[in-house]
Amino acid sequence: MDQRPPISRRNLILGTAAAFGVPAVLAACGGSEQPSPGAAATGGLGTVTLGSNASDEVPKKSLATVVGNFTQAGVRINTVDHNTFQENINRYLRGTPDDVFTWFAGYRMQFFAEQGLATDISDVWQEIGGDYTQAFKDASTGTDGKQYFIPFTYYPWAVFYRKSVWEEKGYEPPRTLDELTALAKRMRGDDLVPIAFADKDGWPAMGTFDIINMRTNGYDFHISLMAGKESWTDPRVKQVFDTWRGLLEYHQPASLGRTWQEAAQSLAQKKSGMYLLGMFVAQQFPEEDLDDLDFFTFPEINPAHGTDSIDAPIDGYMVSAKAKNVDGAKALVKHLAQASSQNVATELDPGTLAASSKADTSGYSALQKRGAELVSQASHIAQFLDRDTRPDFASTVMIPSLQSFIDKPGEVDSLLASIEQQKANIFR
């Protein structure tokens, strides 16, 4: 299956959203440092520190369990709120970072490698490379041809719904934008919020922009736009926002004050009819309700592009350049690369899929099997807006711009002119 993310050959400048980032400050912002279950028996490699953004209950428990099976060294996990971790990562890595840290494939991985903030783990890849497809290796490779990243799990974005609600109401997955709009109108008439939506944290709306752009203008244009090679005042971009504006009336209101977890709860509680999000939405469902969760890929907008593209981000681990225990860190990421470790993770976290090609998928839930099938059938896989473009552009331009659009959707022309002007200053 084609999972190769777009690889940039240019340097990236990460704009930070906070004035701090060293571990002590990260902890003060919501982090918690705790040993893994096996940390007392440190083995022959001492103790490894792990900076983690897995702050939600399900992924936090999953990581602790996987790391608890690591016996070559003790591990201290420094868990930080996901958004805080991401916003402070640049100075964190330039300060006194943990030995290993959670991160993302694509541009974001390459940026740190190019800045000399990550350790080359090509020697680890010589041992574990046979467990991954070439696409996953490409996603882990810096612009210098060396490997800096261990893929752990990935997840597709799609439109999720509860089967029981749809069966009761007689809803069918829409195949076109017109059918989606008609379905949303019908749901509103049935006293449901048609589309659950939240953007308090800034990033969820990026997924909506991504899919409408890829459905309208195709994958190649989307990736070129993310690379700063297209104008944001192009009529094709305006069409994306015009289409989105037509759907906003069916979105859950007051979204800028709502977290994705809260929006997911409205779906779980059968108050909303559908929700465009990553498969990690499953984390917000009790185990007994997981079999009731299903999805469809966002419907066709432009027949020329059909439904051939999706977002399916890859999450994983890197070793910091300032790692104090390099041997222990490499041993830990090798452990995380094992199919057995990823099997544990995907069993505990129903919203993820294993990156290793040797992982046992026989125990996948029906939802996970459907997710893997969706990814395998897609012709183009994007990594997500804030991973496919310059980090400073994503954080300082796109987050406030998309939130501004959600707040005032009628002011598209001035908004796009502002984005284009800021893009020109950043993409030099």
N, C-alpha and C positions, 0 to 999 in steps of 0.2 A: 504494500500500500504506500502511496505517495504521501509522506509526512514531512517532506523537506521544507523547512522554513526559508524565507528569503534571507540571504546572507549579504551583509553590507561590507564594502571594502574601505569605507571612510571612517575617520575618527569621529567619535561621538562625545559631546560635552554634556554631562549630566547636571542639570540645574537642581539644586536641593531646595526643599520647601521649609527647611528648619535650620536653625542656627547652631545645632549640635548634632552629635551622632555617635559618641564613644559609648561603649557598653554601659558605663555607670549611668549615663544620662538616659540611654535607651531603657534601662531597667526602671528608672524613675518615671518613664512615660508609659509604663504598663507592663514591663518585662518581668519575668520571674525565672530565676535560675534554680534548677533542680537537677539532681543526679538521675541518671537512668536507673532502672531497676537493678542493673548489673554493675553499677559504678563502684560498689564497695570492693569488688574483686577486680583490681585494675589490670591484671594480666601483666604481660611483659613490656607493654608500650606506654605505661603510665596513664595519664588522663588526657582525654581530648575534649575540647570545648566546642559546642555546636550552637551557633546563632540561628534561631528558628523563627519564621513568621507564621508558623502553624498555631495560631492563637485560638481558633475555634475548637470547641470541645472534641469533635470527631477526629479531625486531622492531628490534633495535639495528642490524643490517646494513641492514635495509629503510629505516630513517630516514636513515642515513648516505648511502645511495644516492640517495634522493629529494632530500635537501638538497644533495648533491653536484652535482645538475643545476641548482641555483639560482645564477645568474651575476650578479645585481644587487648582491650584497654577499657578503662572506665570512661564514661562520657557525662559531662555536665551540659545540660541543655539550657540555653538562655532564650526563653520564649518572649517575644515582643509582639504587641498588636500588629496585625498584618500591614495596615496602612502606615503606621508609625515606622515600622521596619523599612518599608519601601522608600518612604520620604527621607529617611536619615541614612540610607545605606552608603552614600558616597563618603561622608565624613567618618562614618563608622569604620569603613575599610581603610581609611587613611589614618585612623587613630590607633586603637588597640583592639582589633577585631578578634573574634573567636577563630579557632583553627579551621573549622568547616562552617559554611553558612548556606542556608536555603536560598535558591535563586531560580532564574528563568532562562530558557534557551533563547537563541536569537540575538538581536541587537544588544540586549541588556547584558548578556554574557560576554559578548565581544567587547563591549565598552570597557569593562573591568580588565579584561585580558590586555587590551591595547594600552591601558593606562598603567600596566604593571602592578595591578592590585590583586591578581589571582596567580596561583601556582600552577605551572604546567603539570598536568597529570597524564601525559601521553604514555608514561610507563605503566600506569594503571590500565589504560585502554589496550595496551598490548596483551594484557591478561584477560580482560573482560570483553574485548571488541567482538568476539564471536557470538556474544549474546544479544547483539543489537544489529538492526538493519543499517545499511549505509546511510539512510535518511536520518536516523537518530545520531549517527556519528557526525554527519555534516552539521547537525543542529548543535553539536557539542564542540565544534572546531572553531578556533579563532582565525583572524585574518592572516595569521602567520603559519597556518596549517597545523598547529598544535592543538591538543585537546585540553579544555579547561573545565569541563562540565560533565556531570553524571546524570543522565535522564532517569527519573524515578517513576513518575506517573504523568498521565495526560488526561484530558477530558474534552469532549466536544461541546459546543454551544448549540442549543436547539430550543424549540418552543415546547415547554413542559405543560402537562395537564393531568388531571385525575380521571382515570378511566371510568370510575363509577359515576362521576358527574356527567361525563359526556354520554355515557350509555343511557342514563336517566333522561337527559335532554334530547338525545338523538343527534348530537353534533358529530360531524365528520371532519377530519383534518383537511384544511383548505389547500388547494393546489396552486392558486393564483392570488395576487394581491386583492383583486375584486372579491374573491371568495373569502379571504381573511377579513376584509371590511364588513362583508355581509354577516359573517359569523359573529364579529364583535357587536354589531347592531343587535343581533338576535340575543346574545348573552346579556346585553344591557336591558333588553326587554324582559329577560328572565331574572332580573334583579341580581345579576352578577357583575362584579367589576371585570370587564372583558380581559384586560391585560394588566397583570400585576407589574408594578414598576417602582424602582427606587434608585436614587442617585445621590444620596447624602455624602457618600465617600468619593464621588467623582468618576470612578472608573466604570460602573455598570453601563452607563449610557454609551460608552465606547463600543460595546458589543452591538447595540442597535445601529449605530452609525456604520460599523463594519459591514454588517450583513445587508443593510439596504444599499450601501455603495457597491458591494460585490454583486448583488442581485441586479442592480441597475446598470452598472458600468463595467462589470467583470473584474476578475482577480488582478489582471495585469495593470489596469488603471488604478485600482485600489493601492497596490504595492508601490506604483510609481508616485502616487499622491503622497503616500506615507514617507517616501524617500525625498520629498521636496521637489520633485521634478515636474509637477503639474500645478496649475494655478487654482487656488481655492475660489476664485471668482469665475471659473469655467462653468458654463451652463450645466454641464454634467453634474457638478457638485451641487449646484443650486437645486437640481432635480431631486437629489437625495434628500435635502432638507424639506423640499416641498412635499415629497412623499411621506416623510416622517411627520410633518405637521398635520397631514391628513389623518394620521393614526393617533396622534397625541390625545385627541378627545376621548379615545377609548382606553387610554392609559390610566392607571391608578393616580388620583390627584395628590397634590402635596408631596410629590416624590423627592424633592430636594431635602426634605426633613426625615426621610425614611431610609433605613439600612436594607441591604439585600436580604438579610435574615428576616426582617419584619415583612417584607414583601413576600418572601417564600412562605411565611406562616399564613398569609392570607390565602395562598393556594392550598396549603395543607388543611386549612380550616374550611375549605370549599366556599370561600367568599369571592375568589377570583377564578376566572375560567381558564387562563393560560398565562405563561410566564416565559419570556425569552431570557435565558441565562445559561451558564455552564452546568454540566451534569452534577456539579457539587451541590446543586439545589437539594439533592437527595439527603444531604446532611441534616436538613431541617425537618425531615419526616421520621416519625417513629418507625421502628423496624416492621411493625405489623401493617403499616400502610405503604411500604415500599413497592409491593406488588401492584398497587393501584396507581403508581406513577408511570407515565409514558410520555412520549414526545413525538414531534414531527419536525422535519427540517423546515426552516423559514421558506414560504412559498415563492414561486416564480414571480418576478416583476417584468423582466425583459427576456423574451423567448430566446434571444441570441446567447444569453448566459445561463438560462435555466436555473437549476439549483446545484451547480457543480462546485461551489466553493463554500467552505465553512471555516469558522475559527476552532482550533483545537490546540490550545497552549500546552507546552511541555514544562513541567516543574521538575526541579532536581537540586543538585548540590555542587558546590565549588569549594576549593581549598584556598583560603586567603594567602596573599603573598607574605603576610607577617605571621603566619602560623608558627607557634612555638613548638608544637609537636607534629612536625611534618610526617614522620613515619606513622604515627598513630592516626593522623588525619587521612592519609592515603589508605590505610587499612580500613578505616571507617567507611570511606566512600566506596571502596571495593565491596564491603559488606552490603552497602545500600544498593549497589549495582546488581546484586545477586537476585535471581528469579525468586528464590525462597523468601527474601525480604519483601519484595514487591507483592508476592502472593499474600503475605500477612496484611500489607497495607490495603490492598484492594478488597480484602475480606472485611476489614474493619471500617473502611471508608467506601461506601457503595457509590460514591460519586466520582470515582477515579478508575483508570485503566492502567495496567502495568506497561512500562516501556520496554522491558526485556522481552525479546522474542521467544525466550525459553520459559516465560511465566506460564503457570497452569491456569488456563481460562475455563476449565471445565466447571469450576465452582462459581463462575460469574453469575450474578443475578440476571434475570431477563432484561433488566434495564441496562446493565453493563454489556451484555451481549449485543443489544440493539445499538449501544453507543459505539462499540468496536466496529460493527457493521457499517454504521453511518460514516465513520472515518475512512474505512477501507473503500467505500464507494465514491468518496469525494475526489474530484479531479485536482482540486487545489486546496491546500491547507494553509491558512493564515495563523499567525501566532497570537494575535490580538493587537489592537491599536497601540497601546502603550509599550508593546514589545517589538512592533514592526517599524517604529519610527524613532527619531532621536528622543531620548528620555526627557531632555529639557523642553522640547516642543510639546510632548505629551502632557507633562505636568503643569507647565506654566502657561500654555496656550490652549490646548484642547480641553482640559478639564473645565476651566472657567468658561470657555466658549460654549461648550455643550450645555453646561448648566444655565448659561444665559439664554440659549435657544429654548430650553425647556421652560424657563420662566417667561420669556417673551418671544414666542415662536413666529410672530409677525414681522420681526425685524431681521430677516435673513440677509438681505443685500449688504447692509452695514456690517453685520456680523462677519460675513465672508470676506469683505474688504479688510476688516481688522485682522482676521486670521492670516490673510495673504501678506499683509504688511509685516506682521510679526514673523511669519515664516521666512520672508526675505532677509530679515535681520539675523535669523538663526542659521539658516542653510546658506552659508556663504561659500 
